[in-house]
Amino acid sequence: MNVAEAITRIENELSIIDLIGHYSELTPKGKNYTGKCPFCKSKKSFTVSKKKNIFKCFQCGTGGNPIRFIMEYENISFKEAIDFIVIKFCETLNIPENFTADPIRGDVYVLLLADGCYYIGFTRNLERRMKEHFSGNGSIWTRIHEPIKIIEIHSDKTLNYENYLAQKYIDEYGYMFVRGGDHIYFKRKYEDKINTKVPI
Ligand SMILES: [Zn+2]
């Protein structure tokens, strides 16, 4: 799947009614839906067209397709908006969860650590990053649990792939033993379950 295909799929298959419904309550009105504008808060000017899969506010002028909505609402770039949508709706859209429109690529690696722990990381300079981990200057997790060896290297990958791999290791070994990927996301997802404050 390339970026153009992902865009086409989002534009054609992601219902703007479902998407905007997460942000503002929509009510059917004739052929369209109306609600409070998430941008200017106007209650009378915000219209969403299910048929055209676009939104428009006649008060503040904001309008466009699902990608444009996320760009405006989250204040992020076009490519970031695509990744934002894919992470949330990859199943609905049948887009691989590790897909990314972000061109930044590098090596994703897995380090086996002492105490049966694992660290999944992303780097654009593997040699330098390994020196940091093995000399106690890497992440806090690899300072607490001493690195033993690299057990996986995946070249030319993205940050989404790092998240994908981190999730895979967490599923297999448990969050208690695995760190890597989007730290804030995983911390929120798992910290309550293990009932322990985890280090950053
Ligand atoms: Zn508006």
Residues whose N, C-alpha, C, O or C-beta is under 5 A from the ligand:
A	BS01	ZN	C37 F39 C40 K41 S42 C57 Q59 C60
